[in-house]
Amino acid sequence: MPLGTDGIVLPGNWKEIKASLLAGEYTPSPVKRVELPKDSGGTRPLGIPTVMDRVIQQAVCQVLTPVFDPLFSESSFGFRPGRSAHQAVKRVLKDIQRGYRYAVDCNIYVKSKGAGEREKRSITRFLAKRLRLKENEGKSAVDRPCNRSLLGCTMTAHREPKVKVSPKAR
């Protein structure tokens, strides 16, 4: 019985796929596009890979994670083993309690708006020149954490901030 949109039964034709991977000739299949509705209106695209492509992605991840994960910042939580969105939100709360009062759009916490503006300019320049990526100016901002949303949460504006559900997530 097929497991995915590609009709492949694992381990199926694994020897052929392994040979094409080792020869550098493997080409992933196009992903199936699905639009998920957002609570705030509009949709979010989701790409669903074939089962075989997902197996290959996971195999690559298992090899590369032990090599690169130790190089990541302790402040990085996305898609890392043993880390979660809940831990990220708790970390932000601690940072705010330690005096970090402004968040640069990619959730870098700094102690002043000026520092945030400098950091944002530097990151925007790096993204444009080194990675050839364009900033989404409609979503980018330097602002207080209580005015921004992180993983469906926001912080209260009190001296001792607390985590609350973001109005955008309701």
Residue pairs with C-beta under 8 A, 6 or more apart in sequence:
1 9
2 8
2 9
3 9
3 10
3 51
4 50
4 51
4 52
4 54
5 32
5 48
5 50
5 51
6 29
6 50
6 51
6 52
6 53
8 50
8 51
8 52
10 51
10 52
10 55
17 26
17 52
17 56
20 26
21 56
26 56
28 49
28 50
28 53
28 56
29 49
29 50
29 52
29 53
31 47
31 48
31 49
31 50
31 53
32 47
32 48
32 49
33 45
33 46
33 47
33 48
34 45
34 46
34 47
34 48
35 43
35 44
35 45
35 46
36 43
36 44
36 45
36 46
37 43
38 44
39 168
39 169
39 170
40 168
49 57
65 81
69 80
69 81
72 80
75 91
76 83
77 83
77 84
77 85
77 87
77 88
77 91
78 88
85 151
88 150
88 151
89 150
89 151
89 153
89 163
90 163
92 103
92 107
92 109
92 145
92 150
92 155
93 155
93 161
93 162
93 163
95 109
96 109
96 145
96 155
96 161
97 160
97 161
99 111
100 109
100 110
100 111
101 110
101 111
101 112
101 144
101 145
102 109
102 110
102 111
102 112
102 113
102 115
102 116
102 142
102 143
102 144
102 145
103 109
103 110
103 116
103 142
103 143
103 144
103 145
103 148
103 150
104 110
104 116
104 119
104 120
104 123
104 142
105 120
105 139
105 140
105 141
105 142
105 148
106 123
107 150
108 116
108 119
108 123
109 145
110 116
110 119
113 142
116 142
117 142
119 142
120 140
120 142
124 135
124 140
127 133
127 134
127 135
128 134
128 135
141 148
144 157
145 154
145 155
145 161
146 154
146 155
146 156
146 157
146 161
147 154
148 154
149 166
149 168
149 169
150 166
152 165
152 166
152 168
152 169
153 163
153 164
153 165
153 166
153 169
154 163
154 164
154 165
154 166
154 167
155 161
155 162
155 163
155 164
156 162
156 164
